[in-house]
Amino acid sequence: MIIKELRIDNFGGIENKIISLNRGLNVIYGENEKGKSRIEAFIKIMLYGFSTKRGKGQGERVKYSSFKGGSIKGELIIEYEKRKYIIKRSFGVTKKEDSSVILDYLTGEEQEWVSDDEPGKSFLEINKSTFEKTLFIGQLAVAFTKDKEEEIMDKITAVFGCSEDEVSVAKALDKIENIKKGLTTTRGVGALDLLRKKNSEIIQERYEAYKLSEKNLEWEQELLQQKRNRRALEEGIEKLQIYKKYLKRSNLQKEYKDIIEYLKKSEELKRREVELESDLGKGKESIDEAFIDELKEENRLYLSKLDRLEEFKEEAFNYKAELGTIKADCEKYKFLELFEDDIKDKIIALKYEQKNLEEKLSYLNKIKNSKELDEKELKNRTDDLGEIILVKDIKNQIEDSLREYEQKLKDIKNLAENTRISKDIEKKIKHENIMKYIGFILLIGGVSISLLGSLLIILGVLGILSGVFLSYKSLAALKKLKKEKKDKDEIDRLSVDINNVEVNLNTYMSKLKINNYRELMNCLKKYSSFKEYEDRVLVRIEEKDKIIDEEDYEKSHDKYNKNDEMIKSFLEISKCDNLEAVLEKINIYEKLKTQLDSMEFKESEREKIIKELVVDIENKESRLKSKLSLMDLDLGNLLDIEIYIREYKEKLKKCNEVHSNLLSMEETYKALLKDRDIAAIKEDLKHIINDKNQYAYESEEEIETEERKKSKELIECEKRIKDIENSIATRLLGKRNIIFIEEELHELEEKIIEGNKKLKGAEMAFNILKDSFEELSRDIGPTLNNSILDNFKYLTEERYGEIKLSDNYEMIVRQGNNLFKGNFLSNGAWDQLYLSLRISFIELLFKERECPIILDDSFVQYDNKRREKALLLINKKLKGQGIVFTCQDIEESLLKKNYIDANFISL
């Protein structure tokens, strides 16, 4: 990068200042308070802006603001890689008011690739701290220490460790670090972090789903228990009510003695009925309609599970068939396996690279054609001039002659208008000389007569007065006549000069084959117009030559051809007409692979569900067989259960018929009861008949108290039953099926495994590269020490024999047998030591790249001899541009003494 021009609109009191700089050394001289340090600061701030540190940047804004007000603003014109750019920046009171734009000098297009806040980072490829420690040397600020922001050693190590076509270690580490940050960050927003977070959420959701299933079973069990409690409470309340009646009707035994006998017989029949029912359940468990219905429901669920098993088997079969179809489709794109995994990204990159190369070559061809048109047009214009082109070599002489001719004509005209020249001027001069001498004679004679006596004094005075008058008059006339003679001589000389100029002009007109001065003026005018056009065209041609880098053009052309061959190879292998078709096939293949993975997963899930259903069916078979064992059944085929259920229903029917017969017998005895309700008598006296009373209440009040207590418990039981039923009914609202949760969890786990592999690979690459980087840093130390020593020896004339640089940029110096810290040197030698360090850093950082070195009165502590050495060293090491600000003129004399070309600027 080379700084071509500074345009300071308003900066630290400097307004509307333009400074042009050249490649090589530039020496800017100015007395104290002329603005040298402010101009140097302007360069830094245009490249890197104000400091981002709190307080410091605000202080700089105030420091460089004008007392007259207005924004800090200006432009920096630079040259970078043979193209010129304009850095245009404006700074307000706060950062929000700042504006920055970087434009192409030729086209005015905004350059998006350049950092707006810190253009120096893009053009110099170093940050602000590194810039201040290498290229930018302020007043009494040569020495420096290491800080966490600068990246000197990292840059040097990275550049030192790679060849021209390789990526620097720093860039590689940054890229790997970005990959790691993309996967995982401290804030947990990386792709892998999000997957892990999502995985935790799905695991939690699965846990909650399983817990909900377990909870549902608990609710079901509790619901059954509560319903049993409700039945028990209802029965208890009913018995209490009956017992209350028992107390009132206990005396009825005597009155209804015969009826009691009948009822005893009836109860005997009832017991026989119970025995019959017990016989149905073999004495183990009552096999009633509820039992049969429950068995029927169990059988229905069993058959439903069997149906579901068949459905899932059919689905698994369909998935296998679809899997085979997808695999067959994948075979059509098997040729893609010849390519690498990232072939899609490479083809896309190749496609856009080829497009960019095509646009670039098209643009360069347009520039070439435009250049050829300019050259052709220039040649045509030159040919159209004809003889006028001869003015090229004599234009300055003709213009000088015309100016001289015009000026002499004006002079002779002025003399002729302002001077009246007498005739016979020579005779008049002689006459006046004679009269002058006569006057002198009269004056001398009068004085002599006055000295002879008092009588002749009057005559002497008259002689003196006459002599004085005559002499004065003659002298005045002579002065006027001499001026007229001088003007006459000047007119004659001008006439001769004019004749000579006319001879010269006639010679030029003869050479140009024209006849008069008007035609000569037209020739000059036409040539001047042509020259302006020619200069514009040549500037355009020069700018186009800068744009058209033949070497770069050839490289781009070769790259385009290689890419074209590669594209043809892709198309031939894939049997496609264009890259879009290749990408389409890759997309189809990727979709098929995704479908294949999904189908394989679904197939495995169906197999898993089938296994679970088989286990569930086996459990239900076990429960069914257990119930059947109560019915004294041992069926080999559970599908025949329905037949036996119907048989047991028939048995129950017969039992009911027995019960009906029992009731009909009771009807027969109604007449014996004299139309009294036998059922009411039975209800009133059945517990009296059955001598097994479990209650020992002595009054109705005690019974009512117990009844209220059980009623309250019954209400609470009813509430709990409703709550449990509601929980069971709403348990799955807003919840997903466990199968879908498991599927998503499986996909997430695969992605996390893949992400962990990438992260582990990135960490391994980062650690290996970092270890190599640190080892390389240790290898650079001797090279850097030797470079600093060479520079320091040159400045101090071999006085020191060894230099060692620490990590904090502190240096130890050896002189003879003494080894001591650099800060023990004199102030001048201390500055020279760190100047040697800066130059070494610049050499290693920039190598052959052009860059500006900026020094502001950096040699104030140097003696003249070392100042000269420093200038020679900077000129020798310079790769691009040096800008030296100074308040003394000794630098200029030293550079001229050593025949070093420099651009000297005075502020």
Sequence and secondary structure as in RCSB ss.txt:
>XXXX:A:sequence
MIIKELRIDNFGGIENKIISLNRGLNVIYGENEKGKSRIEAFIKIMLYGFSTKRGKGQGERVKYSSFKGGSIKGE
LIIEYEKRKYIIKRSFGVTKKEDSSVILDYLTGEEQEWVSDDEPGKSFLEINKSTFEKTLFIGQLAVAFTKDKEE
EIMDKITAVFGCSEDEVSVAKALDKIENIKKGLTTTRGVGALDLLRKKNSEIIQERYEAYKLSEKNLEWEQELLQ
QKRNRRALEEGIEKLQIYKKYLKRSNLQKEYKDIIEYLKKSEELKRREVELESDLGKGKESIDEAFIDELKEENR
LYLSKLDRLEEFKEEAFNYKAELGTIKADCEKYKFLELFEDDIKDKIIALKYEQKNLEEKLSYLNKIKNSKELDE
KELKNRTDDLGEIILVKDIKNQIEDSLREYEQKLKDIKNLAENTRISKDIEKKIKHENIMKYIGFILLIGGVSIS
LLGSLLIILGVLGILSGVFLSYKSLAALKKLKKEKKDKDEIDRLSVDINNVEVNLNTYMSKLKINNYRELMNCLK
KYSSFKEYEDRVLVRIEEKDKIIDEEDYEKSHDKYNKNDEMIKSFLEISKCDNLEAVLEKINIYEKLKTQLDSME
FKESEREKIIKELVVDIENKESRLKSKLSLMDLDLGNLLDIEIYIREYKEKLKKCNEVHSNLLSMEETYKALLKD
RDIAAIKEDLKHIINDKNQYAYESEEEIETEERKKSKELIECEKRIKDIENSIATRLLGKRNIIFIEEELHELEE
KIIEGNKKLKGAEMAFNILKDSFEELSRDIGPTLNNSILDNFKYLTEERYGEIKLSDNYEMIVRQGNNLFKGNFL
SNGAWDQLYLSLRISFIELLFKERECPIILDDSFVQYDNKRREKALLLINKKLKGQGIVFTCQDIEESLLKKNYI
DANFISL
>XXXX:A:secstr
 EEEEEEEEEETTEEEEEEE  SEEEEEE  TTSSHHHHHHHHHHHHH S  STTHHHHHHHHTS TT   EEEE
EEEEETTEEEEEEEEE SSGGG EEEEEETTT  B TTS SS HHHHHHSS HHHHHHTTEE TT       SS 
 HHHHHHHHHTS TTS  HHHHHHHHHHHHHHH  TTS SHHHHHHHHHHHHHHHHHHHHHHHHHHHHHHHHHHH
HHHHHHHHHHHHHHHHHHHHHHHHTTHHHHTHHHHHHHHHHHHHHHHHHHHHHHHTTTTS   HHHHHHHHHHHH
HHHHHHHHHHHHHHHHHHHHHHHHHHHHHHHTTGGGGGS TTHHHHHHHHHHHHHHHHHHHHHHHHHHHHHHHHH
HHHHHHHHHHGGGGGHHHHHHHHHHHHHHHHHHHHHHHHHHHH    SSHHHHHHHHHHHHHHHHHHHHHHHHHH
TT GGGHHHHHHHHHHHHHHHHHHHHHHHHHHHHHHHHHHHHHHHHHHHHHHHHHHHHHHHHT  SHHHHHHHHH
HHHHHHHHHHHHHHHHHHHHHH  HHHHHHHHHHHHHHHHHHHHHHHHHT SSHHHHHHHHHHHHHHHHHHHHHH
HHHHHHHHHHHHHHHHHHHHHHHHHHHHHHTT   S GGGHHHHHHHHHHHHHHHHHHHHHHHHHHHHTTGGGTT
  HHHHHHHHHHHHS        SHHHHHHHHHHHHHHHHHHHHHHHHHHHHHHHTTTT   HHHHHHHHHHHHH
HHHHHHHHHHHHHHHHHHHHHHHHHHHHHHHHHHHHHHHHHHHHHHTS   EEEE TTS EEEEETTEEEEGGGS
 HHHHHHHHHHHHHHHHHHHHTTS EEEEEESTTTTS HHHHHHHHHHHHHH SEEEEEEESSSHHHHHHHHTT 
 EEEEE 
